Amino acid sequence: MGWFSRRAADPTTPTKLDREANREDLAQLEAFVTSRRGVEFYLEPETTATDTTVVAIAHDGEWIRRRTGSPRVAGTIARRHAVPLYEAARTGYPERMRAWNRAHPERRKR
């Protein structure tokens, strides 16, 4: 019946992302950086479903995730605002982000 079989993906077919990064994504990142203190960027690589993203985390653990389109764009925004940029896959996320999530469970219900 083939319940567990899968067709091999065509390697010439480009990845279909949910959507590309746009100006609104970048504007929201910049607004977050300018309206909060102690912000750090955590770069998340492109996956088969999502474009390259950045998680911006403030000093109190509040955070947002927005598409940037490429690591280069994320680096440009980070340099412009003197914000450190880390690779999330290497460093992980700071404990303050998890603490903020526990203190704001309503945010996870979106």
N, C-alpha and C positions, 0 to 999 in steps of 0.2 A: 504494500500500500504506500510505502514511502513516507510514513509519518515523520521519521527522523532524518530523512535525506534532505540535502540542500543543494541547490544549483550553485555551481561555482560562479562567482561574480566576474563579469567581463572587466579585465584590468584596464581597458581603454575607456571605460565609462567614467566620467568625472563624478566625484563625490557630490551627492545632493544634500546640501545643508538646509537647515530649517529656514534660514535667511542670512543674508550678508550683513555685515556691520554697516551702520549708516551714520549720518551726521548727528542724529538725535542721541545715539548711543555714546558718541564721543563727547557731546555737550553735557550729557548727564554725568559722565565720569569727571569732567572738568568742574562741573558745579559741585559735585561731592567733595572734591579736593579743596576747592576754595571756600567751602562753607564749614569744614570740619578741620580739626587739628590732628597732627600725628598720623596722617594717612600713609599707608604703605600699599603698594600694588603687588598682587600675586598673579603671575601669568599662567594661564591654562592653555595648553596646546590645542590646536584644531583637532576635532574628532570626526568620525564619519557623519555625525549628526549636527555638530555645532561648530561655528567659526571660532577662531582664536578669541579667547575672552580674558578679561582682567577682573579679579576680585579686588575692590578697593576697600580697605579696612581702616577705620578710624581708631583713635586712641582708646575709645571706650568699647570697641568691638563691633560697633555698627558697621554694616557692610552692604555693598551692592556688587552685582556681577553684570558686566556689559561686554558686548562684542567689540573687538577692536579691528578685526580683519587680518592683522598680522602682528608679530612681535615687534617689528620696526615701529609701527604706529604707537604701540603701547610704550615703547622706549622713548619716543618723541614726547609724548604727553608727560611721562615721568620726569624727563630732563627739564621740560618747560616749567614744571611746578616743583622741582627739586624733591621729588618723591622717590624713595627707594623702590626698586623693582626686583622681585624675587621670582624664581621658578617654583611654582606650587608643588610640582612633582618631586623636587629635590628637598625643599624646606618644610613642606606641609603648611598648615594654616596655624596662626597663633591661638593660644588658649583663650584669649580675650574674645575671639570670634565665637567660640563654642559657648562661653559664658553668656555672651549677649544673646545668642540663640535660645539658651535655656531661660533667660529672663524675659524673652519676647516670643512666647510660643504662637501668638496670633500671626506672626510673620510667616510661619511655616505652613499655614493652612491655605496659602494662595494657590 
